[in-house]
Amino acid sequence: MSTLPPGSQDNPYGAPAAPVSDTVGTAAGVVERGRVLSPLRGFGWYGEAWRLFTVSPWAWIGIWLLFFLCVAVLSIVPLLGFIANALAGPIFIGGVMLAARSAERSGVVPVGQLFAAFGSHAGPLALLGILQLVAWIVIMIIGGLAGATLVFSTIGIAGSTAPTGPADLFSRTWLPLLGMGLLVAIIYLPVAYATWFAAALVTQNDVPAVDALRMGFVGTFRNVLPLLVFLLCAAVLAVLASLPLLLGWFVLGPLFLCALYVQYREIFAAAS
């Protein structure tokens, strides 16, 4: 039996009661282009994620720790570890989605669900990982070439002389590179979010990988404002969680995982 606190909604993880733009049709339980939610849902997602987390806090902490440990272990292996993480990442996210669905429907969060998608949806989720990796490589190549061009042009504009000091070196080389790195991260963020949504669509609705990724991109760009609000709050919460010896991450990390499922449900899940 679910331990969710009573509320005004029968299903707090379903579609929001607030008015949203939802003029697209549904198929196989999915709003194909995704609902367009109010920017304020960026705040509301935290409340819904908290309710999902409190179904079984220790189990969610265990899932988050296992997730973190698996990524850390794979990262030890040079290059191959990066590729393995790229391929396994969507499969782990798929497992998180299965655990969240179990929490929603039965009030039980099996920690082993983190690995469940390896048995049920490994193929399409691995394909998502490959597509995400290709996108990352392309973005990095373009960003690297653009960064190098920007640095050389900055040095050329400043003259052919060597930097006169640390401040001059920073302004002529590191500052442009930092700016380019930030731009690359901003460009890659929609790719990451689309992949996370796609992993949910694969595991929850058996949507083919390529279609799921396309739907993930559409849903992401149609909800840029609430996602931006959510991420800005996440940045503040990340700082606060890091202050007491990183102890806050034992709650914030699982909360972020729960929030991914809540976002998927409100944007893509057809009303039952």
N, C-alpha and C positions, 0 to 999 in steps of 0.2 A: 504493500500500500504506500502511495506517495506521501512523503513528509512535507510537501510544499505547504506553505502557510496559506490560509484561506484568503481569497481576494474577490474582486468584483468580476473577474473573468473566469470562465470554466477552464480555459487553457491559456495560461499567461505567456506561453511561448508561441502561440499562434499569431495570425495576422493582427496588427494593431487596431485598436478601436478608433484611433484618430483618423480623420479623412486623409486618404492618400489617392494619388493618381494611378488608377489601375484599369486602363482601358484595353489591355491586351487580353487575348484569350488564354485559356489554360489547356494543357494536355498532359496526361499521365501524372496529374497532381502537381504540375509545375506552372507557374506564371512565366512564360518563356522569356519575355523581355524584362521581367522583374518589375515589381511595384516601385513607384517613385515616392519615397518617404519624406516627411518633413525633416528639415535640418535638426530640429529638436530631438528627433529619435536618436541622434548621436549620444545624447545624455541618457535617454530612456533605456538604451541597450545595456547600460551598466546595471540598472535595477533588475532587469530580466535575467541577466547573467548571474547576478548575485543570488536570485531565487533558485536558479539551476544549480549553482555551486553549493548552496546550503542543503540540497537533497542528501549529499554525502560528502562533506568537506574533506575528510581524510582520504577517501577514494580519489577525489579530484587532485589532491596534492600528490598522491602516489602516481597518478597518470602523468602529471606535469613533470615530476622528478624523473620518471622513466623516459619520457620524451626528451628531456634535457640531457640525461645520461647517454641515451642512444646517439643523439646528435654529437655530443662531445667525444664519444668513443670513435665514431666514424671519422670525425675531423682529425684524429691523430694521424691517420694514414695520408701522406702527402698526395695531392691531386686525386688519387682514387677515392679518398675519403670525401672530397668535395663532390665528385660525381655521384658517389653512393648516397650522400645526403640529399642531393638534388632529386635522385630517383625515389628514395624512400620517404622524403618529406611529405608528398601528397598522400602516400599510403598511411603514414602516421596521422595526418589530418583526417583522413577518412575514418580511421579508428576512433579518433576523438568524436567525430560526428555520430558514430554508432553508439558510443558511450553516452553521449548527450541525449540521443533518442531514447535509450534505455532509461535514463534518469527521468525524462519527461513522461514516458508511458507507464513505467512500473515503479518509479522511485528507487531503483537499484542502479548502482554505477559499478559494474565489474571492471576492475583495473586492467584485466587482461584484454578488454575490448580495444585497447590501444593497438594491439597487434591483429585484431580480427580481420581488418581489410586485406591483410596479406593472403588470407585464405579465400575471401569472397570477391574482391575486386582488384587484385594485384595488377593484372594486365592493363586495364584502362588507366589506373592511377599511376603506374609506372610511365605510361605514355604521356600523361600530364607532366610528370617530372622531366621527361626528355624535352618536351616542348618548352617548358619553363627554362631549362638549362640552355637550350638554343637561343631563346630570347635574351637571357642574361649575357651570353657570349657576344651576341650581336650588339647589344647595348654597350657592353664594356669596350668592344673594339671601336665603335663609333665615338664613345666618350673619350677613350684613350687618344685617338687621332685628333679629336677636337681639342683636348687638353694640351697636347703637344704643340698643335698649331697656335693655340692661344698664348702659350708661354713663349714660343719663338717670336711671335708677332709683338708681344709685350717687350721682350728684350730688344727687338729691332727698333721699336718706337723709342725706347729709352736710350738707344745708342749701342754701339758695339763694345763699349767698355765693360769690364767685369763689375759685379755689384760692389758698391762702396762700403757696405756694412750689413749687419743682420737685418735691419729694417728694410733696406733696399732689396736684399735677397728675398725677403718674405713677400714684399709687395710685387716683385717682378716674376716670381716663380711659384711660391707656395700658395699665395692668395688666389691666383687664377686656378690652380689645381684644386684647391679646396672648393672653390665655387663650382667648378666642373663636376667634382665628386658629388656635391649636393644636388646638382641638376640630374646626374645619372640616377641617384637614389630616388628622386621625385618621379623620374620617368619609369623606373623599375617598379615602384610601389603598386601601380595599377595591375602590373603583370602578376605580382605576388597575390594581390587580393583576388584577382580573377581566377587564379589557380586554386586558392583556398575555396572559393565558391564552387568551382568546378568539381573539386574533390567531394564536396557535400552533395552536389547534384548526382555524381556518379554513385555514391554509396546510398543515398536516400531515395533516389528515383530511377536508378539504372540508366541514366542518360549517357550515350556514347561520349567518349573522352573529348573528341574535337568539338562536338555540339555543346558539351558542358562548358568547355573553355570559351567558346563564342558567347554563350549565354552569360558566363561569368564576367566577361568584359562589358557586355551591354548593361548588366545589372550594376556593375561597379561605376560606370560612367554616368548612369542615370541617377546614382545616389552619391555623387561626389561630395555634396554639402554635408549630409549626415555622417558620412565616413570621415570627412575632414574634422568635423566637430569631435567625433569619437577619438581620432588619433591625437588631436591637440590635448584632449583630456588625458589620454594615455601617456603623453609625454610628461605632463605634470605629475600624474600618479606614479610614473616610473621613478622620478626624482625622489618623491616622498617615500616610496617603497625601498629605495636604496639607502636611505639615511640610517635606519637602525640595523647596521651590519647586514644589509640586504635581506633581512628577515621578512619584510613586507612582500617580497616576491613569492613567498610560499602561499600567499593569497592572491596577489595580483597575477601571477603566471597562470594559475588555473582559471582565474576570472576571464583572462583574455581568451582562453580556449573555449570557455562557455559562451563568450560573446560572439565568437565566430558562428556557432550554431544558431544563436538567437538572430543574428543578422541574416543568415541563410533563410530561416523560417519566415521572417517578416518580409523579405524581399522576394523570395522565390516560391515558397510553399503555398499551394492553392488552399483556399479555405475549405475546411472539412464540413 
